[in-house]
Amino acid sequence: MSEFVVCLSNEGYPASLEPRKLYETLPDKEAERRGFLRVVDESGEDYLFPAKLFAPLQVPSDLADTLHKLAA
């Protein structure tokens, strides 16, 4: 199940992240234990970024489904 976060800062990743942009994340317990999130970009590829650069968002399930479909 995917979740969504908003980028608060692109410090160290100016070419990869846009502040105030909504990103989909994928579950990765090992990355989370190390302080990272697996974030999906516009191309559909996922990358690890420091979790401190993001804030989690509560997105209703129907909206999350729609956003996921739009990204596919």
N, C-alpha and C positions, 0 to 999 in steps of 0.2 A: 504494500500500500504506500502510495506516495504522499508526501506532505509538502507544504509550501512555506517559504521564508522570504523575508524582504532583506535586501542588501543594505546595510547601514554604512559600510565603508568599503572602498576598493583598495585600501592601503596595501601596497605590495603587489597588487594585481590590477593595475589600471587598464590593461588591455583586455582583461578577462571578465571583470565585474563592473556593473553599473549601479551606483548608489540609488536607492529608492526603487529598484527593479524587483519584481516578483520572480522567484526561482522555485522550481520544483526540486525536491530532494528525494533520494532513494535511501532506504534503510541500509545502514552499515554499522553494526554494533561495534566492530573493532575500531573503525575510524572515530566513532563517537567517544569511545573510551580514551582515545588519544587527543580529543579536542577538535576533531574535524567533522565536516559534513560532506556527504557526496551530493554534489549539486549538478543538475542537468542544465546545459546551455542551449542556445537557440538551434544548434545543429543536432541536438538530441544526444550528444555525448555527455558523459558524466565525469566530473573531476572532483578532487578533494580540495577543500578550502578550510581555513580556520573557522570554527563555529562562531568565534567572537565577532566576525564580520557580518553576522546575520541575526535577525530576530524572527522567531517562529510566528506564524499566522494561523489563526483559527479560521478555516475556510469551510463553509457548509459542504456536505458531501456532493450535492448536485452541482455546485459550482466547481468543486475540485474535479469531478468527472468531466465537465465541459472544458476546463482549462487543460486537463491532460489530453483530451481528444484534439484540441486546437494545436497542441505542441507536436502531436504525432504526424 
